[in-house]
């Protein structure tokens, strides 16, 4: 009877967390249009010259004002995840709790639920990090061509604002969307310098963008030949992109080896589970086995993180 009550309670919690995750997902989809409209209208509030607080979720309530949520917001923006950071945290928490309860039901008690929840959390972090790296790489790859287009536009007699509008219309996302947003903020009354500063804060991880913005903003304030400086920046960024492409080609073998080493334990465990499920019974049903299993998972995760740091040095 006690086991039946525990199973009933866990099933109810799983359904509750599943409904919560569906509710927050539906609410986030409904809020996307409002978020897009607020992103366009918000510059009007700061047309007098004040900059908005970056990373502050104005619609997230108490959770949106927490420091760790504020620090998470730029990473989500760079990863291209729509909605507010507080909404993402709520959906992720509900999904992870539902996963833990499901793991406890189908596995061997709370330990299985906690282990499955940790794996789900690692997968979520890896997914967001991979999307962020992909978008930042695409952003840096698009930047030299857009800067060249801006340089040609400036030589043809366009202003800096008109050059940004032209580059935003020609470039694809993510760079094209960010440049179009800069020009929309300028049209709504924000000075172009502040719009560019906001772009730099949203994509502060892009070194190429930071170099471009520093040169343009300094020349915009002090005066000078913006077209000539942009020409030099374009040549520098193209050389840097060529160097990084060569670096990735030379380190491709090491990255592939790291991926194979990271996936090998998972493949071996999967094959053993298929061929002999009882092989892992001592690890799952004894306290000492669960301790060793948890230590093995922790060491595997630490090894994957260490290899990822070794195979992605700063260049």
PyMOL commands that set and color helices and strands:
alter all, ss='L'
color gray80, all
select helices_A, chain A and resi 2-46+61-64+67-79+85-106+110-155+160-170+175-187+192-202+207-222+226-250+252-275+277-285+287-311
alter helices_A, ss='H'
color red, helices_A
deselect
rebuild
show_as cartoon
